[in-house]
Amino acid sequence: MEQEKLEAALSYENEAKRLAIHIALYGGLRISEIVALKWRDVDLDNGFIYVRHSFQRIRQSTRDGSKKTSLFLGKPKSEKSVRSVPMNDRLAEAVKVYYKGLGQWQQKEELFVISKETGGFYDVRTIQRFFKDVCIKAGIGHHHFHDLRHTFATNAKACGVDIQLISEILGHAQTKTTMDIYIHPSDLDKKNAIQLTNHMNKYKNTQSVLQQIEHILEKATFKAI
């Protein structure tokens, strides 16, 4: 399974960047939201992440007339994107272990969660390149970081989490977006569903018998009257 291979490869990697992948995989956050997280946005006691900011890449003109892009910390993508995200036990434990391993000055609430040793934030592209390299090491081919968000949604649905709740955790304005783009039935889902057709003939026979019984009862009732 690709997810297992990915996590095995991650065990040897940089802790901050590794945590960024875990937050996407088990929390469903966008990469722009993950790199914008500060410790004030993480409730370790109650197991919640609060999405309040997001990095945006803005194109700017330089004095020589060339164009360059820079990251700016702003509000999330939409009103629905401002949300609380519950952490499962696995993610909560990963965040706690990472937090305890930081220096005291790095644990200040105004500092970034996914940070460099200097306390500065990682560029989105740096995390994306890191993820690409880990996928190669894991032998699972090429994947985009955003695919982790899809994996989160599909896994949550497979575990029976309500689609409305999944949509809210992902920060979608409509559940249709979640269903149409993010929820992908697994091969096991397909196999289990198609197995139901094994009982089709049995179901038809049962229905036929029930109809015959109903017909007999109707005639019996008519004679009694």
C-alpha positions as CSV (number, residue, x, y, z in Angstrom):
1,M,0.0,0.0,0.0
2,E,1.4,3.4,-1.0
3,Q,0.5,5.1,2.2
4,E,2.4,2.6,4.3
5,K,5.5,2.9,2.0
6,L,5.3,6.7,2.3
7,E,5.2,6.6,6.1
8,A,8.1,4.1,6.2
9,A,10.2,6.5,4.1
10,L,9.2,9.5,6.2
11,S,10.6,7.9,9.4
12,Y,14.1,8.9,8.3
13,E,13.4,12.5,7.2
14,N,13.5,16.0,8.6
15,E,11.0,16.3,11.5
16,A,9.4,19.6,10.5
17,K,8.9,18.7,6.9
18,R,7.7,15.2,7.9
19,L,5.1,16.8,10.2
20,A,3.8,18.9,7.4
21,I,3.0,15.7,5.5
22,H,1.4,14.1,8.5
23,I,-0.8,17.2,9.0
24,A,-2.0,16.9,5.4
25,L,-2.5,13.2,5.5
26,Y,-4.3,13.0,8.8
27,G,-5.8,16.5,9.0
28,G,-6.6,17.3,5.4
29,L,-5.1,20.9,5.5
30,R,-3.9,22.6,2.4
31,I,-0.2,23.1,2.1
32,S,-0.6,26.9,2.2
33,E,-2.5,26.5,5.5
34,I,0.1,24.1,7.0
35,V,3.1,26.4,6.5
36,A,1.1,29.3,7.9
37,L,0.3,27.5,11.2
38,K,1.7,29.0,14.4
39,W,1.7,27.4,17.8
40,R,-1.1,29.6,18.9
41,D,-3.2,27.8,16.3
42,V,-2.6,24.3,17.9
43,D,-4.5,23.1,21.0
44,L,-2.4,20.2,22.2
45,D,-4.6,19.6,25.3
46,N,-7.8,19.2,23.4
47,G,-6.4,17.9,20.1
48,F,-7.4,20.7,17.7
49,I,-5.8,22.7,14.9
50,Y,-7.3,26.1,14.1
51,V,-6.9,27.2,10.6
52,R,-6.8,31.0,10.7
53,H,-4.2,32.0,8.1
54,S,-2.8,30.9,4.8
55,F,0.2,31.9,2.7
56,Q,-0.5,33.4,-0.7
57,R,1.9,33.8,-3.5
58,I,1.7,37.2,-5.1
59,R,3.5,38.4,-8.2
60,Q,5.4,41.6,-7.9
61,S,7.3,43.8,-10.3
62,T,11.0,44.7,-9.6
63,R,12.9,47.8,-10.4
64,D,14.5,46.3,-13.5
65,G,11.0,45.4,-14.8
66,S,11.2,41.7,-14.2
67,K,8.5,39.7,-12.3
68,K,9.0,37.7,-9.1
69,T,6.6,36.1,-6.7
70,S,6.7,36.3,-2.9
71,L,4.7,34.7,-0.1
72,F,2.5,36.8,2.1
73,L,0.6,35.7,5.2
74,G,-3.1,36.4,4.8
75,K,-6.5,35.0,5.4
76,P,-7.5,31.5,4.2
77,K,-9.0,30.8,0.8
78,S,-12.6,31.4,1.8
79,E,-14.9,32.0,4.8
80,K,-15.4,28.3,5.1
81,S,-11.7,27.7,5.2
82,V,-11.5,29.4,8.6
83,R,-12.2,26.3,10.7
84,S,-11.3,23.9,13.5
85,V,-9.7,20.6,12.6
86,P,-9.7,17.7,15.1
87,M,-6.6,15.6,15.3
88,N,-6.8,11.9,15.5
89,D,-4.6,10.2,18.0
90,R,-1.8,9.5,15.5
91,L,-1.5,13.1,14.4
92,A,-1.9,14.5,18.0
93,E,1.0,12.2,19.1
94,A,3.2,13.3,16.2
95,V,2.6,17.0,17.0
96,K,3.3,16.5,20.7
97,V,6.6,14.6,20.1
98,Y,7.7,17.2,17.6
99,Y,6.8,20.1,20.1
100,K,8.7,18.5,23.0
101,G,11.8,18.1,20.8
102,L,11.9,21.9,20.1
103,G,13.9,24.4,22.1
104,Q,12.0,26.5,24.5
105,W,12.3,29.6,22.3
106,Q,10.9,27.7,19.4
107,Q,7.7,26.8,21.3
108,K,6.6,30.4,21.5
109,E,3.0,30.8,20.3
110,E,3.9,33.4,17.7
111,L,6.4,31.2,16.0
112,F,5.6,28.9,13.0
113,V,4.9,25.2,13.6
114,I,6.6,24.0,10.5
115,S,9.8,26.0,11.0
116,K,13.5,26.1,10.2
117,E,16.1,25.9,12.9
118,T,16.1,29.8,12.9
119,G,12.3,29.9,13.5
120,G,11.4,31.1,10.1
121,F,8.8,29.4,7.9
122,Y,9.4,27.1,5.0
123,D,8.4,28.1,1.5
124,V,5.5,26.1,0.1
125,R,7.7,25.0,-2.8
126,T,10.3,23.6,-0.4
127,I,7.8,21.4,1.2
128,Q,6.5,20.3,-2.2
129,R,10.0,19.4,-3.4
130,F,10.5,17.5,-0.2
131,F,7.4,15.5,-0.7
132,K,8.3,14.7,-4.3
133,D,11.7,13.4,-3.1
134,V,10.1,11.2,-0.4
135,C,7.7,9.7,-2.9
136,I,10.7,8.7,-5.0
137,K,12.5,7.2,-2.0
138,A,9.3,5.3,-1.1
139,G,9.0,3.9,-4.6
140,I,5.5,5.1,-5.1
141,G,6.0,7.2,-8.2
142,H,5.2,10.9,-8.7
143,H,2.5,12.5,-6.5
144,H,1.5,16.1,-5.8
145,F,1.4,17.3,-2.2
146,H,-2.3,18.1,-2.7
147,D,-3.0,14.3,-3.2
148,L,-2.5,13.9,0.5
149,R,-5.7,16.0,1.0
150,H,-7.5,13.6,-1.4
151,T,-6.2,10.6,0.6
152,F,-7.4,12.1,3.9
153,A,-11.0,12.6,2.4
154,T,-11.1,9.1,0.9
155,N,-9.8,7.4,4.1
156,A,-12.3,9.4,6.3
157,K,-15.2,8.3,4.0
158,A,-14.0,4.7,4.1
159,C,-14.0,4.8,7.9
160,G,-17.6,6.0,8.0
161,V,-17.1,9.7,8.7
162,D,-20.2,11.7,7.5
163,I,-19.6,13.5,4.2
164,Q,-20.8,16.8,5.7
165,L,-18.2,16.6,8.5
166,I,-15.5,15.7,6.0
167,S,-16.5,18.7,3.9
168,E,-16.3,21.1,6.9
169,I,-12.9,19.7,8.0
170,L,-11.6,20.3,4.5
171,G,-13.0,23.8,4.5
172,H,-15.3,23.3,1.5
173,A,-18.3,25.6,0.9
174,Q,-20.3,22.7,-0.6
175,T,-20.3,19.0,0.0
176,K,-20.6,18.5,-3.7
177,T,-17.0,19.7,-4.1
178,T,-15.9,17.0,-1.6
179,M,-17.8,14.3,-3.3
180,D,-17.0,15.2,-6.9
181,I,-13.3,15.9,-6.5
182,Y,-12.0,14.5,-3.2
183,I,-13.8,11.2,-2.5
184,H,-12.4,8.3,-4.5
185,P,-13.8,4.8,-4.0
186,S,-11.0,2.3,-3.3
187,D,-10.6,-1.1,-5.1
188,L,-11.9,-2.7,-1.9
189,D,-15.0,-0.5,-1.9
190,K,-15.7,-1.5,-5.5
191,K,-15.2,-5.2,-4.8
192,N,-17.5,-5.2,-1.7
193,A,-20.2,-3.3,-3.7
194,I,-20.1,-5.7,-6.7
195,Q,-20.3,-8.7,-4.4
196,L,-23.8,-7.6,-3.5
197,T,-24.8,-8.7,-7.0
198,N,-24.2,-12.3,-6.0
199,H,-27.5,-12.2,-4.1
200,M,-29.5,-10.7,-7.0
201,N,-31.1,-14.0,-8.1
202,K,-31.8,-15.0,-4.5
203,Y,-33.4,-11.6,-3.9
204,K,-35.6,-11.9,-7.0
205,N,-36.7,-15.4,-5.9
206,T,-37.5,-14.2,-2.5
207,Q,-39.6,-11.3,-3.9
208,S,-41.4,-13.8,-6.1
209,V,-42.3,-16.0,-3.2
210,L,-43.4,-13.0,-1.1
211,Q,-45.7,-11.9,-3.9
212,Q,-47.3,-15.3,-4.2
213,I,-47.9,-15.4,-0.4
214,E,-49.5,-11.9,-0.6
215,H,-51.7,-13.1,-3.4
216,I,-52.9,-16.2,-1.5
217,L,-53.6,-14.1,1.6
218,E,-55.6,-11.6,-0.4
219,K,-57.8,-14.5,-1.8
220,A,-58.1,-16.0,1.7
221,T,-59.3,-12.7,3.1
222,F,-61.8,-12.3,0.3
223,K,-63.4,-15.7,0.9
224,A,-63.6,-14.9,4.7
225,I,-65.6,-11.8,4.0
